[in-house]
Amino acid sequence: MHNFVSQMKYAAIITLCIGLIFQLQAQQYVEGIVVDQEENPLGFAHASNLDLSLGQVSNLNGKFKLLARKGDTITFSFVGFMKETLVVESVHLVNYLKVTLTEDSLLLPSITIYSDPYFKVPFNYQAESMDIGLTKSDKKPIKPGSIGPGESGGVGLTLYGPISAFSKDAKEQRKYGDALESSAETHYFDRYIENDTVKTQLCRIYDIDSTTYDRIIVSLNHQYPQIQTLNKPEEIWNWLLQHFHNVLN
């Protein structure tokens, strides 16, 4: 009886080992690079195997390697680009892939610039100067200040016309202008990280809640204050992925 039990245990171990060997041999990968339409690598692009519930972020050079089987559905996504879907075939498992993502021009159709830090009072670019009933003077009236797009190529604002009527001296003018410029430089970044789509996707990728998301964003702003002046969605997204990865791993 003892010999029979020993033989059964031995047979079970052999069967288990054979099964594991076949399972390891059956594991295959989809491997390649994610690029844009100009052949530039898209670092930190997200590749997801929907059937195996697996995901991976491409490295700085856009390269990825993801466990897959024939028939699995894989999606490739990157903020600012249209999602691509691939149904794995045998040829995909033995060849190096190049996944080209198309830029999505509808990501951010418009940007609203606000005159207060609470995003309640939008700037009115076409507003006319107000007549507040002051005593008439022979002097030429002071032209109202106007705000338009900056010439530096960024999101910054340029002030046109004097604003001495709204400040006590030149020092106050400079403080007023610096405050507007600083607010404009960080406005795009602030609106981007508060976007529900961006927040939801990062929470899903790293399996975190809203509170953890906010805490990591605060640490990002403290460690890398220069990120607040970025105005390209792909640059901001890459910074977010890198920082979240470093904090949570």
C-alpha positions in Angstrom: 0.0 0.0 0.0 2.9 2.3 0.9 4.6 1.7 -2.5 1.3 2.4 -4.3 0.9 5.8 -2.6 4.5 6.7 -3.4 4.0 5.7 -7.0 0.9 7.9 -7.2 2.7 10.9 -5.7 5.6 10.4 -8.1 3.2 10.2 -11.1 1.4 13.4 -9.9 4.7 15.3 -9.6 5.8 14.2 -13.1 2.4 15.2 -14.6 2.6 18.6 -12.9 6.1 19.2 -14.2 5.1 18.2 -17.8 2.2 20.6 -17.6 4.4 23.5 -16.4 6.8 22.8 -19.2 4.1 22.9 -21.8 2.7 26.1 -20.3 6.0 27.9 -20.4 6.6 26.8 -23.9 3.1 28.1 -24.9 3.9 31.6 -23.6 4.5 34.0 -26.5 5.0 37.7 -26.7 4.1 40.6 -29.0 7.2 42.8 -29.3 7.8 46.1 -31.1 7.9 49.9 -31.1 5.2 52.6 -30.9 5.8 55.6 -33.1 3.9 58.7 -34.4 3.3 59.5 -38.1 6.7 61.1 -38.4 8.4 58.0 -37.1 9.2 59.5 -33.7 9.2 57.0 -30.9 6.3 57.5 -28.4 7.8 56.8 -24.9 5.4 55.7 -22.2 2.7 54.6 -24.6 0.3 52.2 -23.1 -0.2 48.6 -24.5 -3.0 46.5 -23.1 -3.9 42.9 -23.7 -7.7 42.9 -23.1 -8.1 39.1 -23.0 -5.3 38.5 -20.4 -6.0 41.8 -18.5 -2.3 42.7 -18.8 -0.8 46.0 -19.6 2.6 47.6 -20.1 4.0 51.1 -20.7 6.6 51.4 -23.5 10.1 52.6 -22.5 11.6 56.0 -23.4 12.4 54.7 -26.9 8.8 53.5 -27.5 9.7 49.8 -27.3 7.3 47.3 -25.6 7.1 43.5 -25.0 3.7 42.1 -24.0 2.6 38.6 -23.2 0.0 37.5 -25.8 -1.7 34.5 -27.6 -3.1 34.1 -31.0 -6.5 35.7 -31.1 -5.9 38.1 -28.2 -7.0 41.8 -28.6 -4.3 44.4 -27.8 -4.9 48.1 -27.7 -2.2 50.8 -28.0 -2.9 54.3 -26.6 -1.1 57.6 -26.0 -2.5 60.9 -24.8 -3.2 63.1 -27.8 -3.3 60.2 -30.2 -6.1 57.9 -31.5 -6.2 54.4 -30.0 -5.1 51.5 -32.2 -6.5 47.9 -31.8 -4.7 44.7 -32.9 -6.0 41.2 -33.0 -3.0 39.0 -32.6 -2.2 36.5 -35.4 0.6 34.0 -35.8 2.6 36.5 -37.9 2.6 39.0 -35.0 4.1 36.5 -32.6 7.2 35.9 -34.7 7.9 39.4 -36.1 8.9 42.7 -34.6 6.0 45.2 -34.9 5.9 48.9 -35.6 2.7 50.4 -34.3 2.0 53.9 -35.7 -0.5 56.1 -33.8 -2.4 59.0 -35.5 -2.5 62.3 -33.7 -6.0 63.2 -32.4 -6.7 66.8 -33.1 -9.9 66.7 -31.0 -8.2 66.1 -27.7 -8.3 69.7 -26.5 -10.5 71.8 -28.8 -10.2 75.0 -26.8 -8.5 76.6 -23.8 -10.3 79.1 -21.6 -8.2 81.7 -19.8 -9.6 82.9 -16.5 -9.0 86.2 -14.8 -9.1 84.7 -11.3 -7.4 81.7 -9.7 -10.7 80.0 -9.0 -11.6 79.6 -12.7 -14.9 81.5 -12.4 -14.4 84.7 -14.4 -13.2 84.2 -18.0 -11.2 87.0 -19.7 -13.4 88.9 -22.2 -11.0 89.7 -25.1 -13.6 91.9 -26.9 -14.8 93.9 -24.0 -14.9 97.6 -24.5 -13.6 100.1 -21.9 -16.1 101.3 -19.3 -17.4 104.9 -18.9 -17.7 105.4 -15.2 -18.7 109.1 -15.4 -15.5 110.9 -14.4 -15.1 114.6 -15.1 -14.1 115.3 -18.6 -10.5 116.3 -19.3 -8.7 117.8 -22.3 -6.0 115.2 -22.0 -6.1 112.2 -24.2 -7.7 109.3 -22.5 -5.5 106.4 -21.4 -6.0 103.4 -23.7 -7.3 100.4 -21.9 -4.9 97.5 -21.4 -5.5 94.5 -23.6 -4.4 90.9 -23.3 -3.4 88.7 -26.3 -1.4 85.6 -27.2 2.3 85.9 -26.3 4.9 86.0 -29.0 7.3 83.5 -27.4 5.5 80.5 -28.8 4.2 79.4 -25.5 0.9 79.9 -23.7 2.1 83.1 -22.0 0.2 86.4 -22.3 1.5 89.8 -23.4 0.2 93.0 -22.0 -0.5 95.9 -24.4 -1.1 99.5 -23.3 -0.5 101.2 -20.0 -2.2 100.0 -16.8 -1.2 102.9 -14.6 -4.9 103.7 -14.0 -5.2 100.4 -12.1 -2.0 100.5 -10.0 -0.4 103.0 -7.7 3.1 103.0 -9.1 5.5 101.2 -11.5 6.2 98.5 -8.9 2.5 97.6 -8.7 2.5 97.5 -12.5 5.3 95.0 -12.6 3.7 92.9 -9.9 0.4 92.8 -11.8 2.1 91.8 -15.0 4.2 89.2 -13.4 1.2 87.7 -11.7 -0.7 87.4 -15.0 2.3 86.0 -16.8 2.9 83.4 -14.0 -0.8 82.4 -14.0 -0.8 82.0 -17.8 2.3 79.9 -17.8 0.9 77.4 -15.4 -2.7 77.5 -16.6 -2.3 74.8 -19.3 -0.7 72.4 -17.0 -3.2 73.0 -14.2 -6.1 72.4 -16.5 -4.5 69.3 -18.0 -3.9 67.5 -14.7 -7.5 68.3 -13.6 -8.9 66.8 -16.8 -11.2 63.9 -15.8 -9.9 61.7 -18.6 -6.3 62.1 -17.6 -7.0 61.5 -13.9 -9.2 58.4 -14.6 -6.6 56.9 -16.9 -3.7 57.3 -14.5 -5.8 55.9 -11.6 -6.7 52.9 -13.7 -3.1 52.3 -15.0 -1.6 52.4 -11.5 -4.7 51.1 -9.6 -4.9 54.1 -7.2 -7.7 56.2 -5.9 -8.4 60.0 -6.3 -6.7 60.9 -3.0 -3.5 59.1 -3.9 -3.6 60.8 -7.3 -3.8 64.2 -5.8 -1.0 63.4 -3.3 1.4 62.3 -6.1 0.5 65.4 -8.2 1.5 67.6 -5.2 4.8 65.8 -4.8 5.4 66.2 -8.6 4.9 70.0 -8.4 7.2 70.3 -5.4 10.0 68.2 -6.9 9.8 69.5 -10.5 8.2 73.0 -10.5 9.4 73.6 -14.0 6.8 71.0 -15.3 4.1 73.6 -14.6 5.3 75.7 -17.6 4.9 72.8 -20.2 2.2 73.4 -22.8 2.4 70.2 -24.9 0.1 67.3 -23.8 2.5 64.6 -24.8 5.3 66.1 -22.7 3.1 66.5 -19.7 1.8 62.9 -20.0 5.3 61.5 -20.2 6.3 63.4 -17.1 3.2 62.1 -15.3 3.8 58.5 -16.2 7.5 58.7 -15.2 6.8 60.3 -11.8 3.8 58.0 -11.0 6.0 55.0 -11.9 8.9 56.1 -9.7 6.6 56.9 -6.7 4.6 53.7 -6.9 7.4 51.2 -7.7 
